[in-house]
Amino acid sequence: MNRISTDIAVVGGGVIGLAIALRLRADGREVMIIEPNEPGSGASYGNAGTVANYAVIPVGTPSVLRNFLSLLLNPNSPLAIRTSALPTLFPWLARFAYESLPHRYRENAGQIAELVSDASSAWTEFAAEIGASNFLSAKGCLYLYHTRKAFQAACADIELRRSYGVSQELLSASEVLGLEPRLPGFEGGGLFFPKAINLSDPGEVMRLLSAAVKRVGVEFVQTSVTGMSRKQNGLRIAASPYEVHAHTVVIAAGAHSRKLAAEIGDPVQLDTERGYHVEYDMPEPPIERPVCPTAHGFYFCPLRGRLRVAGLVELGGLTAPENPQLLQALARNARRFFPELGAPSRTWLGFRPSMPNSVPVIRPSKGGKDVILAFGHGHIGLTLAPRTARLVSAILTSKGK
Ligand SMILES: Cc1cc2nc3c(=O)[nH]c(=O)nc-3n(C[C@H](O)[C@H](O)[C@H](O)COP(=O)(O)OP(=O)(O)OC[C@H]3O[C@@H](n4cnc5c(N)ncnc54)[C@H](O)[C@@H]3O)c2cc1C
C-alpha cells in the first residue's frame, strides 16, 4: 500500500466534487480528488445542460403519486421500473410515496426553491471563474403542453412556482411558435422561464472545470474508494493501491455515495434515477433553447454541433445495462417533433443520485464535520454545483463541531 496524506479528500470528481474542490482550494485548503474515471464523465457529462433556477417542483408530487401505475404502464411515459430491481427499491419507493403527499411535496419544494433561487447568477460567476462563459446561453427554457387538459393538470405546480417567485410566462400556442418556429403546433401552449440559462456543451464545461481545478493545485488520484474509517488523527480511506489519510473527507460520489456514507455511520435513502440521452449530429439544431415536452419527460437541448434529447426516469439500480426499449422510445418521440431526425449518432445512460424527496444531502456526517456529505442532487445537480460548493465551504469554515 502507498500511503498518502492530505488535508481534505473529496471522493468523486463529478460536477459536485469538482466544484467543491475548487472552492475549498480558494479557501486555502489542501485538496485531493479521488476519482476512478475521467473527471466529470458521470451524470455530469450527459445531462440536459439546464441551469434550472425554476426547477423547484420535486419529482414526487400528489399528481405523480395518483398516476404512478398508469405512468408505468404507458410505453410513451417518461417513467419505467426494472422489475428485477423492485425488491431492493421497495424502501426508496415507499419513502417516495410518502414524500409525494401534499404537505411533504410543498415542504420539499420550499427547500429546493431556496437552493435554486440564485442558480443563474451563481453559475454565471462560476463559469467565468473556470473560463466557460462562452458555453452559457441565456435564452431561457420552454415547457410544452400537448393539450389544454395537460396544461390544466400543471396549474398546481405553476402556482407553487409562482409562490416561490420563479419567473415564468404563460405562452399561447402561437407565442410558442414565435419563440421556436420549427416546433409543431401545440394545443396546450407553453410555459417560458426567461431567466433560466443553459450550457451549450456540458461535457466541454466539465473538461474546463476539471482543468481549472488542476490549475489551482488540486491533486487527482485515479482510483475508487472502497472503504473509509475514522482513526484518532483523521480518516483512513482505502483506495487501492493507496491508503489515503485525510483530516476531512467530502463524500461526493453521486449515485454511488450510499455505501460510503453508511460506512461512516450515516445511512441515507439514496438510490438512482437512471436517465438517458440520444444525440444527433447537425451543424444547426432546430431550436434555440432547451425545450421540454412535459408529457414525455425529456428535453430537446441545442448543443454545439448536435441536438441532444435527454431525460426519462428508469428505476433500476446502478449495474443493469442500457434499456434499448427506452432509447428507442426516446428516439421515436423525438421524431414526432422533428420527423427529419434519422438514427441517433450516439446514445448514453447515466445515473442521477436521487433522494426520495428530491432534496440533496449537504451536511456534516452525524459523527462530526470531519466527514461532509454532498450528494443526492437528482435532476438538478448541475444547477446546484456552485451553491453546494459554497455550502460545504461554509460548513467547514464555521466554528463548532
Ligand atoms: C438525463 C439527465 C439529464 C439531466 N439534466 C440536468 C439538467 O438539465 N440540469 C441539472 O442541473 N441537472 C441535470 N441532471 C442531473 C445532474 O446531471 C446530476 O445531478 C449531477 O451530474 C450529479 O453530479 P455528481 O457530481 O453528484 O455525480 P456524477 O457526475 O455522477 O459524479 C460522481 C462521481 O463519483 C465517482 N465515484 C463513484 N464511486 C466512487 C468511489 N467509490 N470512489 C471515488 N469516486 C467514485 C464517479 O466515477 C463519478 O465521476 C440530469 C441527469 C440526467 C441523467
The ligand as an SDF file (V2000), in Angstrom:
LIG
                    3D

 53 58  0  0  0  0  0  0  0  0999 V2000
  -30.5650   12.5380  -18.4770 C   0  0  0  0  0  0  0  0  0  0  0  0
  -30.1820   13.5220  -17.3960 C   0  0  0  0  0  0  0  0  0  0  0  0
  -30.4750   14.8680  -17.5590 C   0  0  0  0  0  0  0  0  0  0  0  0
  -30.1330   15.7850  -16.5580 C   0  0  0  0  0  0  0  0  0  0  0  0
  -30.3540   17.1150  -16.7750 N   0  0  0  0  0  0  0  0  0  0  0  0
  -29.9730   18.0210  -15.8410 C   0  0  0  0  0  0  0  0  0  0  0  0
  -30.1180   19.4120  -16.0720 C   0  0  0  0  0  0  0  0  0  0  0  0
  -30.5440   19.8430  -17.1400 O   0  0  0  0  0  0  0  0  0  0  0  0
  -29.7600   20.2800  -15.0840 N   0  0  0  0  0  0  0  0  0  0  0  0
  -29.2720   19.8530  -13.8870 C   0  0  0  0  0  0  0  0  0  0  0  0
  -28.9930   20.6690  -13.0240 O   0  0  0  0  0  0  0  0  0  0  0  0
  -29.0580   18.5340  -13.6710 N   0  0  0  0  0  0  0  0  0  0  0  0
  -29.3980   17.6140  -14.6030 C   0  0  0  0  0  0  0  0  0  0  0  0
  -29.2160   16.2770  -14.3850 N   0  0  0  0  0  0  0  0  0  0  0  0
  -28.7010   15.8480  -13.0820 C   0  0  0  0  0  0  0  0  0  0  0  0
  -27.2060   16.0590  -12.9600 C   0  0  0  0  0  0  0  0  0  0  0  0
  -26.5490   15.5880  -14.1100 O   0  0  0  0  0  0  0  0  0  0  0  0
  -26.7120   15.3320  -11.7120 C   0  0  0  0  0  0  0  0  0  0  0  0
  -27.4890   15.6870  -10.5800 O   0  0  0  0  0  0  0  0  0  0  0  0
  -25.2640   15.7050  -11.4150 C   0  0  0  0  0  0  0  0  0  0  0  0
  -24.4750   15.4550  -12.5460 O   0  0  0  0  0  0  0  0  0  0  0  0
  -24.7440   14.9140  -10.2280 C   0  0  0  0  0  0  0  0  0  0  0  0
  -23.3950   15.2450  -10.0820 O   0  0  0  0  0  0  0  0  0  0  0  0
  -22.4650   14.3960   -9.1390 P   0  0  0  0  0  0  0  0  0  0  0  0
  -21.1190   15.0200   -9.1730 O   0  0  0  0  0  0  0  0  0  0  0  0
  -23.1390   14.2070   -7.8190 O   0  0  0  0  0  0  0  0  0  0  0  0
  -22.4770   12.9380   -9.8120 O   0  0  0  0  0  0  0  0  0  0  0  0
  -21.5970   12.3610  -11.0180 P   0  0  0  0  0  0  0  0  0  0  0  0
  -21.4250   13.3200  -12.1190 O   0  0  0  0  0  0  0  0  0  0  0  0
  -22.1940   11.0420  -11.3750 O   0  0  0  0  0  0  0  0  0  0  0  0
  -20.1780   12.1690  -10.3510 O   0  0  0  0  0  0  0  0  0  0  0  0
  -19.9490   11.2200   -9.3360 C   0  0  0  0  0  0  0  0  0  0  0  0
  -18.5100   10.7500   -9.5000 C   0  0  0  0  0  0  0  0  0  0  0  0
  -18.1820    9.9060   -8.4110 O   0  0  0  0  0  0  0  0  0  0  0  0
  -17.3060    8.9060   -8.8850 C   0  0  0  0  0  0  0  0  0  0  0  0
  -17.3440    7.7700   -7.9690 N   0  0  0  0  0  0  0  0  0  0  0  0
  -18.3080    6.8550   -7.8140 C   0  0  0  0  0  0  0  0  0  0  0  0
  -17.9650    5.9410   -6.8840 N   0  0  0  0  0  0  0  0  0  0  0  0
  -16.7440    6.3200   -6.4340 C   0  0  0  0  0  0  0  0  0  0  0  0
  -15.8540    5.7700   -5.4700 C   0  0  0  0  0  0  0  0  0  0  0  0
  -16.1680    4.6640   -4.7790 N   0  0  0  0  0  0  0  0  0  0  0  0
  -14.6600    6.3760   -5.2790 N   0  0  0  0  0  0  0  0  0  0  0  0
  -14.3290    7.5090   -5.9650 C   0  0  0  0  0  0  0  0  0  0  0  0
  -15.1480    8.0690   -6.8800 N   0  0  0  0  0  0  0  0  0  0  0  0
  -16.3420    7.4750   -7.1240 C   0  0  0  0  0  0  0  0  0  0  0  0
  -17.8740    8.5630  -10.2590 C   0  0  0  0  0  0  0  0  0  0  0  0
  -16.8830    7.9560  -11.0850 O   0  0  0  0  0  0  0  0  0  0  0  0
  -18.3270    9.9150  -10.7760 C   0  0  0  0  0  0  0  0  0  0  0  0
  -17.3710   10.5460  -11.5970 O   0  0  0  0  0  0  0  0  0  0  0  0
  -29.5210   15.3380  -15.3670 C   0  0  0  0  0  0  0  0  0  0  0  0
  -29.1980   13.9860  -15.2190 C   0  0  0  0  0  0  0  0  0  0  0  0
  -29.5120   13.0890  -16.2240 C   0  0  0  0  0  0  0  0  0  0  0  0
  -29.1360   11.6430  -16.0590 C   0  0  0  0  0  0  0  0  0  0  0  0
  1  2  1  0
  2  3  1  0
  2 52  2  0
  3  4  2  0
  4  5  1  0
  4 50  1  0
  5  6  2  0
  6  7  1  0
  6 13  1  0
  7  8  2  0
  7  9  1  0
  9 10  1  0
 10 11  2  0
 10 12  1  0
 12 13  2  0
 13 14  1  0
 14 15  1  0
 14 50  1  0
 15 16  1  0
 16 17  1  0
 16 18  1  0
 18 19  1  0
 18 20  1  0
 20 21  1  0
 20 22  1  0
 22 23  1  0
 23 24  1  0
 24 25  2  0
 24 26  1  0
 24 27  1  0
 27 28  1  0
 28 29  2  0
 28 30  1  0
 28 31  1  0
 31 32  1  0
 32 33  1  0
 33 34  1  0
 33 48  1  0
 34 35  1  0
 35 36  1  0
 35 46  1  0
 36 37  1  0
 36 45  1  0
 37 38  2  0
 38 39  1  0
 39 40  1  0
 39 45  2  0
 40 41  1  0
 40 42  2  0
 42 43  1  0
 43 44  2  0
 44 45  1  0
 46 47  1  0
 46 48  1  0
 48 49  1  0
 50 51  2  0
 51 52  1  0
 52 53  1  0
M  END
$$$$
